[in-house]
Amino acid sequence: METTATHTIVEALTRAIVEHRLLPGAKLAEQKLADLFGVSRTLVRQALFQLSQHKLIRLEPARGAFVAAPSVEEAKQVFAVRRMLELEMTRTFIAQSTPEQIAALREHVRMEEQALNAEDVPGRTELLGDFHVLMAKLMGNSVLAQVLGELISRCALITLMYQSRNEAQTSTHEHAGLIDAFERKDTALATRLMQEHLTHVEESLTFDRKIPSHDVSIALS
């Protein structure tokens, strides 16, 4: 029961952060969260500790919990790690991909396009990140999927803080181009496109933006 409740809080806060409804720097008051979820502060504390382990929030002695605000250096390191992982993932995916896996990725991009056309900002934000996690899942590598999921959650914070323009449509087009390369088994092209895709996202960041804040009760409503 306690594990389920804690998981529910972790999932809800993670989604609020990834979908840009809960902003970097926002204070996460234990009592407010306990009231929102109808649980004890002990369970809230457990959830906040888990989120701090994932680097999505920071815990400050005598001050409480806050949504993390990644530094410029951390942002650059996160993208560097993603490039290391995802370029090798691209090579491995092509080597073992099947028509069914390609079709699953195409369906995912179709959902990205639907979210874009509907101006569903939370939906498209989640789907754009999930494209990369889906590749790992289709490969049957649950560890890679988990690691990528955590990295992409951190990227959601980074892009929220530093992204200078809307890159969603560009990302969807680049995902479609990647799938074409996967289908042709063109490893050289696919790895170049993945490299360019991640570089484009990083280059869209402006590292002198003011950190925003938000109220947790609004973000979770």
N, C-alpha and C positions, 0 to 999 in steps of 0.2 A: 504493500500500500504506500509506504513512504517512498520507495524507489519509484513507483509510478507517478506519484505527485511531484517528486523532484524532477523527473524526466519531463513532465508536462511543462513545468516552469522553464526548464532549460530550453526546450523546443520553442516555446512561445517567445521567449526573449531573443533567441537566436534568429527566428524568423523576423521579428520586429527590427532587429539590427540589419540583417541581410537585405530586407525589403525597404530599407531606408525610412522606416517609420520611427525608429528610435536612434537618435543622433549621437555622435561622439561627444563626450563630456557630460551627457545627461546623468544626473544622480539617480541611483536605484535604491530608494529608501526601503528597508526591510519591512517595516510595518505596512507601508502602502502596498507593497507586493503581496504581503500576507493577506491583507484585506481583499485585494483584487482576485486572488486565487482561492481564498477561503481555507487557508492552511496556516500552520504555525510558523513563527519566525525561524524556528530550527530548520524546517524544510527549505525555506527561502534561502537560509544561510548555506545549506548544502548545495543548492542550485547555483548560487553566486560563486561558490568556490569552484565548482566544475567549469563554469564559464571563464573564470580567471585562469584556469589551467589551459583553456583553449585560446587565451589571449584576447578574448572578446570584451572582457571587462577588467578593470584594475581595482584591487582592494587596498584602501589606504587606512592605516591605523588611526583610530579616533575620528575619522571622517566618513568612512563607509565605502560603498561600491559605486563606481562610475563606469559608463560605457567607455571603452578604451579609445584613446586618441593617438593612433600610431604616429611616430616621428617620421620625418623625411627619410632618415637612414633605414628605419624598419621597413618602410614602404618599398624602398629600393631592394632590400634584402628579400622581401616576400616575392617580388617579381623575379628576382634572380633564381630563387628556389623553384618557382613555377616553371621557368624556362628549362632548368635542368631536368625536372621530372617529366614535363609534358613533351619535350622533344623526343626523349627516349620512349615515352608512352606511344607517341605517334608512330615511331618505327615498329614497335611491337604490335600495335593495333593493325597496321597494314599487313604485317606478316601473317596474321591469323584471322583477319576479318572475313566475314561471310556475307552473302547478299542480305540475309535477315538482319544482321547488325547494321549494315548500311541503311536499310529501310527504316530501322528504328531511329537512327540519327536524322534521317530526312523527315520523319514524322515529328521529331523534336523541334527541328527548325521550322516546320509548318506551325507548330504551337507558338514559337517565338514570334513569327510574323503575325499571327492572330492577336497576340498580346500587344504588339506594336500598333497594329491597326486600330485596336480598341482603346489605345492610350492607357493600357493597364500597366502602370509603372511598377508596382510591386511584383506583378506576375512576370513581366519581361525581365526584371532584375534577377529573380530567382531562376528563370529558365536559361538565361544567358550563362550563368555560372554552372547550372546543372548539366549543360552540354558536355563540359569537360569531365565531370564526375560520371556521367552516363558512359563515356568511352571506357573508363576504368571498370565500371560495372559489367559492361558487355564483354570485356575481356575476362571476367570472372575473378578479378583481383580486388577483393573487399578491403584489403589493407590500403592499397593505393587509392581506392575510392574514398576511404575515411580521411586519409592524409590530405588529398586534394580538396575534400569538402571543407576541412578546417582552414586550409590556406585560402580558399575562395571566400569563406566567411570573413576572413581578415581583409581580403581584397575589397569586399563590399564596403567596409569601414573606410578603407584607404580612398576608394573612388568617391565616396560620399564627401570626404573631407577635401580632396584635392582635384577632382575632375573638373576641367574648365568648360566642357561642352558635352552635349548629349551624344554619346558614342553608340547607343543601342542599335540603331539601324545598320551602322557600319559593321558592328560585331556580328549581327545576323547574316549579312552578306558574306562576311569572311568565313563563318561557320559553313555556309553552303558551298563555298569554294573548297574548303577542306574536304568535305564529303566527296566532291567530284574527284579530287586527287586520291582519296582513299579507294574509291570505286575503280579507278584506273591502276591501282597498285603502284602509283608513282611516289616512291618514298622520298626522293630528292625534292620534288615539288611540295609534297605535304609537309615535310619538316621545315622548308623555307616559309611556307604559308603560316604554319603555327608560330614560328619565330616572329614573323612580321605581325601577326595578330596580337601576340602578347606585347610586343614592342609598341604597337599603335595605342593600346590601352595605357601603357605606362607613359607614353609621350603626351597623352591627353591630360596629364596631371599638372596642376600648377601648385607649387609647394610654398606659396606665400598667402594661402587663404586663411581667414579667421575660422577657428573651430566653432561649429554651431552647437546649440544645446536644444533639448526638448523635454517635455514632461512625460513620464512613464505612463501615467494613467490615460493620456491621449493616445500614445503610441500603441498601447495594448487594447484599445477599445475597438 
